[in-house]
Amino acid sequence: MTAFLSIIASALLLRIGFFTVSPFRLPVPILIITMGISILTPLTCLAVGFGFLRRRKFLRLFVLLLSIWLFLAAFSYLIEEVAIPASLLFFIVSMLFSSSILAVDDVFPFQVFSAVGSFITIAAGTLLETSRLDIPSINTYLIVVLALVSLVYLFYLLTQRILPSLQIRLLNFSLAVSLIPLIAISYLVMTNQRSSFENQMRESLKVAAAAKAEEVDAFFSSTKEMMRANASLPIFSRYLSIPENWRPSDIENELYSTIESLSLANITQGDVLSFGLLNASGIVEYDSDPERVGADESQSDYFRSSYSSGISYVADLVFQPDQQPEIIFSSPVFGEENQVLGVLRARFSLQSIDRLLRSETTTYNDQVFPIIIDFLYIRIVDTLQPQYRFYPIMEYTTDQINQLKRNGSLPVSFSEDQQEPSDDLLSLINAYRSYQESFFTKDLDKKPDNISEFGAVLRLTSVPWFLIYPQTQSNLLAVYEQQNNQLIFYIGLFGASIAIIASLIARTISKPILALTRTAEKVSGGDLQIQAAISTKDEIGALARAFNSMTSQLRDLIFSLEDRVQQRTLEITKQNERLTFRSQQLKTIAEVAGSVTATQDLQSLLTNVTHLINQRFGFYHIGVFLLDQNNEYAVLKAANSEGGQRMLKRNHRLRVGQVGIVGYATGQGRPRIATDVGEDAIYFNNPDLPNTRSEMALPLKIGSQVIGALDVQSQVPNAFTEEDIELFSILADQIAIAIMNNNLYEETNRALEDMKRTHQRYLKNEWAAVAGQKQRDGVVRYSANSGLSKTNAISQDPDILEDKRVKINSRPSPADPKVNITELTVPINLRGETIAVIRLQQENEQDLFWNAAKINTIQQIADQIALTLESARLFEQTLRRAERDRKAFEITNRIRSTTNFEDMIQIAVEEIKRELNVQQAQITIQKKNQEELAAPSAAEKTKTGQLVLNSSLQESNEVK
């Protein structure tokens, strides 16, 4: 077991080390430590598995577990998020190894060591601050290994392959009751804490993003309100309401000073690039930037929107050639009659937007990097990746880029090669548009730390722009991880304490039970003088006292046990003898019944029954009585004794229901036992059987019908018991069934013989008729020399017809005495009757020898000829009957062809003459019981046929 577990542990640990070292470039000190632990620990496991410290089991297991613990503790210190699975893995492995290898007295130190080692593993991964590696595959691998080891441990517990001691069971039960709920509750607390932490961060981030969006919207709203207020100044409406040629110079000077003052009010911050006044035709009447005076801006969105709608307007971001991008605000200028006279517009730089959307630092020293995306998916502001400012987040074609540059939506210097599309930003905006999903967690900065930013997406209300508000979470996660590690540390401390306390409790409870178990083992080994130590006053102490009392009773019991065993053995021997005797009797009954049923003749059957019972059971007289036809007397049919033979000769019989116990058995249908004392003593006055002292009569029954009785007599008083009645009742039933079967067999044989005789008479008569016809017609004979010839019938050989056997005769030839004629006569038999004969003869100087093969062949041919002749006879008979029926049918049809009575008589006479080939026919009509009116003459009697027909008038017609 140790070797197997050690090899498995070395393979798993070596795999963990390979996961850690292979895919990462580690610092040299950490690499050396990792490589050393990854190699030395599996080697230690293998050394222990293959016999290192084989004779020192305790130290051997300690070295094995210590190496595994150092390995897992080191990896818990070096790698993130492996503290919990590593500590649980060490605890279960330690419990598995110690329970499987050590004796129950040596398990407790390793239980404490497993709890302490698991706690130190958790402390190394949570309290000690270091730059740990993030290797998710290690965490997944450890969880899988932990699940497998847990299943193995559970399997070993259920199959009792580990130490099935009470201490281990109590410890496992205590840990299952305490640690499983603790782990579950801890997992729920950590999950809820993380969820609450994330919800708190999400809400705070949403609030901050909403506040920032409100600031930007407030800037646009306040600027539009400012433009509306400035456009309502009287100087602008007065200036535009006067035609250009009639404007006095003082009005122009006032206009110039007003616009200049508006520009100077914001020029210090660099927000406003210029203010300009456009007339109704979109021509710049005056601008703080002299280069724009006289320019035609009638086709611009801001002019047309403000002039046509009469409200303030914010234009899209515009890139002027060789200038910085600008945002243009416009507001209509109304006259005295509230008509639009022109538009006041202002060009703003992005400095004010930049001031609002600069990066900020949060409470946990994380950074917030606002990003503004316009409706064309161009980054207006990008504080996270400022090098990509004014770059589209989606990929445009060359034509689209040129069109955007012509519209002023992209800088003139932007080229297709400079595109840096961002699928992450684009997916965030699309998700917000489709599902209103404002919160996100994505790695937007693509830094090597692999830490995702979380943030919110909002749409500005004043302009069609999207605000993406990402925030780094490295410091925030560090705070969370610190709190989480503290919680894990305390959970590990609490779990280790529970494990140690559970081990102490299990040891305390199981120690007296184990002592009692050892005492019980010694008692079972034969030491009945030992007493169990009573160290407690609880149920275990009561059990020890009860055990001591039981041991005392056991000692007393064993001393008297030999006599009781001997007495019981004697009783069992006697009972066994009785059972053996009864079994032999049943076997004998079965043999007798088998022998009886094998006999076909009734008298032989009954005689065999009497002699078999006498031979097998030793009773001196056995008789079988059968009821007569009137069921009045029981007649003795068979007996084995001399007295019984004398009784048979004088046809001994007893009246049913009146004389003797045989009469009782046949009358009542119940068995009866009689002895030579008491009320049955009168039955033993038979002079033919003077030695009878006991008698038993059993009815022979078929169903409920009594057909006779079996009478058994013994010379021993009280020789029969109720068990004998049950035993011989079985034999009586078999005898009754055998008698019934014999009767049925005889009846069947008689019926079969009658049938055979009837059939033979039928065949004999039929073939006698055939033979007579053939004798009149002649016989067709076939000879090898002369072929077919018709001759007269040969004389029948009576010996052949009676013996029905093959005969071989040899005689000298009349023509030449030197030549012998050998003749073979083979009868043709059909169902026991000889219907024909085959005769074969050959002339030769010596007698011809007919061997058995030739005779068998000829006999087989004769059998086939018999079947063929019978078929031909039946076919000929069928044809004659068919012809007779046909002639009768034709005569009847001719008679029915007329309805005249005389014609019918005439037709009948003519047809009968013709069909029967007679010379004369008459029809004599006579009444019932009247003598014939006319008798035929002597000449008419040469060929005569007669037919009598009865009608419904009780008249008959006689045809002669």
Secondary structure by P-SEA (a helix, b strand, c coil): caaaaaaaaaaaaaaaaaaacccccccaaaaaaaaaaacaaaaaaaaaaaccccccaaaaaaaaaaaaaaaaaaaaaccccaaaaaaaaaaaaaaaaaaaccccccaaaaaaaaaaaaaaaaaaaccccccccccaaaaaaaaaaaaaaaaaaaaaaaaccccccaaaaaaaaaaaacaaaaaaaaaaaaaaaaaaaaaaaaaaaaaaaaaaaaaaaaaaaaaaaaaaaaaacaaaaaaaacccccccaaaaaaaaaaaaaaaaacccccccccccccccccccccccccccccccccccaaaaaaaaacbbbbbccccccccccbbbbbbbbbcccccccbbbbbbbcaaaaaaacccccccccbbbbbbbbccccccccccccccccccccccccaaaaaaaaaacccccccccccccccaaaaaaaaaaaaccccccccccccccccbbbbbbbbbbccccbbbbbbbbcaaaaaaaaaaaaaaaaaaaaaaaaaaaaaaaaaaaaaaaaaaaaaaaaaaaaccccbbbbbccccaaaaaaaaaaaaaaaaaaaaaaaaaaaaaaaaaaaaaaaaaaaaaaaaaaaaaaaaaaaacccaaaaaaaaaaaaaaaccccbbbbbbbccccccccccccccaaaaaaaaaccccccccccaaaaaaaccbbbbbcccccccccccccccccccbbbbbbbcccccccbbbbbbbcccccccaaaaaaaaaaaaaaaaaaaaaaaaaaaaaaaaaaaaaaaaaaaaaaaaaaaaaaaabbbbbbccccbbbbcccccccccccccbbbbbbbbbcccccbbbbbbbbbbcccccccbbbbbbbbcccbbbbcaaaaaaaaaaaaaaaaaaaaaaaaaaaaaaaaaaaaaaaaaaaaaccccaaaaaaaaaaaaaaaacccbbbbbbbccccccccccccccccbbbbbbbbccccbbbbcc
